[in-house]
Every structure is written in C-alpha cells, then in structure tokens.
Amino acid sequence: MKTILCYGDSITWGYIPGTAARYPLQLRWPSVLQATLGTDYHVIAEGLTGRYTVHEDPFRVGRNGAALLQPILETHAPIDLLILFLGTNDVLHNPELTAYDAAQGVACLTHIAQRSQTGPAGAAPKIMIISPPRIHTLSHELLQQCHGDITQSESFDKHFRAVATQHQCAFLDAAACVEPSPLDGVHLDEHAQAALGSAIANRVGSIFTTDAANETHSIYGNP
C-alpha cells in the first residue's frame, strides 16, 4: 500500500465557498483521490484553513506550513508521496508577496521534505507540487479579510512549475483543471473538488506507473 500525504490549506480542508462550513468527508478532493485510486493507496488529508507556506499569521496560531511540516511528516511516516498544495494565502493576505515568493515558499517546504528521511526505508518521500487555482473576484466578506494582490495568482503556474522542475518534483497546475466558485472567488464547489481529486489521481497514477516501469528496466534491462 502506498501512503500519500496531502498538505494544504482551506481547499484541502474542504471549505464550502461563501461559508465557514466544511464539506462532508466524501466530497473533499483527498477523499475523491482515495476513492479513485482504490485500496492500494492510503490517502491522508492534512488541510488547514489559512495555512501559508512559510509565514506566520498574527491572528491564528499554527498557520506557518514550514514550522509544522517535519512533525507531520514524522507522524505519518513512511510516506511514499507528499502532495504540496499551498501558496494561495501567501498572496491573498500579503500585498508585498508575489507569485514568485509563494513558489519560493513551496521550495522551502520541498527542502524540508527532501531532508526529512520520512519516506520508505528512511529515504525522502516523492513530492508533487500543485500550483493553486487562480483567484477570481473576491466576495465582500473576503475583501474585508484579504489585502493581497490577487492578480499575482495569474502567474502561479509559471513559478510553481519552475520550482518543481528545479527540485525534480512531479507537478500539476490546478488552474488547468478547476476554477474557484463565484461565491467567494477562492474556494471550490463540489464539482470542482471532484474534478481536482480525479486530476490528481491521474497524475499520481502516472508517477507510480513510471516508477514501476523504471524499476523493471533496472532489473531486467531494456526489452
């Protein structure tokens, strides 16, 4: 059985757009991922509303993703695949931060994971980096809470892809799969949660299929 840890923010948590409520377990994208992949995989959801990549929140404790990642990895070890799905809050709440900065925050998380020794046999887990969906027009409620430059999200793909390439991680652009709900401009409706879970499942399947093929070639040589 392969263990997959999904490390994210309110989208991974299952935040219902326009509310403070949470989707039922089966409707959240990690659960869709689990159902799609089947019993050969164990999917663990570690989503937290308001989580940043490497920044503190002055009003809520425990939102610095870098501070918590190592103990969470150790809690669930051994981990075959870590999915990093963060960065939205960095630009949503901080007017001085860019998409490049958010991607560099994910790079810091990648460094932590690659040194963590929490993969099989004490190696590092494999890593998939997900570039977040673009942020659309914010609801009145979110406008009161969020003061960042939401246009920065338009270049998430470019900068997150570069980090994934540099650190030899798998990559998925969520903006190519889903768009946020018009109810708040950030979070996903039920259809988008399901679509994202299915897209991630396809990418995960290709990661492990490629690994199996490479392992076969290393043992038996090219056919």
Stockholm file with secondary structure:
# STOCKHOLM 1.0

chainA/1-223         MKTILCYGDSITWGYIPGTAARYPLQLRWPSVLQATLGTDYHVIAEGLTGRYTVHEDPFRVGRNGAALLQPILETHAPIDLLILFLGTNDVLHNPELTAYDAAQGVACLTHIAQRSQTGPAGAAPKIMIISPPRIHTLSHELLQQCHGDITQSESFDKHFRAVATQHQCAFLDAAACVEPSPLDGVHLDEHAQAALGSAIANRVGSIFTTDAANETHSIYGNP
#=GR chainA/1-223 SS CEEEEEEESHHHHTBCTTSSCBCCGGGSHHHHHHHHHCTTEEEEEEECTTCBSSCCCSSSTTCBHHHHHHHHHHHHCSCSEEEEECCHHHHHHCTTCCHHHHHHHHHHHHHHHHTSCCSGGGSCCEEEEEECCCCCSCCHHHHHHCCSCGGGGGGHHHHHHHHHHHTTCEEEEGGGTCCCCTTTSSSCCHHHHHHHHHHHHHHHHHHHHHHHHHHHHHHHCCC
#=GC SS_cons         CEEEEEEESHHHHTBCTTSSCBCCGGGSHHHHHHHHHCTTEEEEEEECTTCBSSCCCSSSTTCBHHHHHHHHHHHHCSCSEEEEECCHHHHHHCTTCCHHHHHHHHHHHHHHHHTSCCSGGGSCCEEEEEECCCCCSCCHHHHHHCCSCGGGGGGHHHHHHHHHHHTTCEEEEGGGTCCCCTTTSSSCCHHHHHHHHHHHHHHHHHHHHHHHHHHHHHHHCCC
//
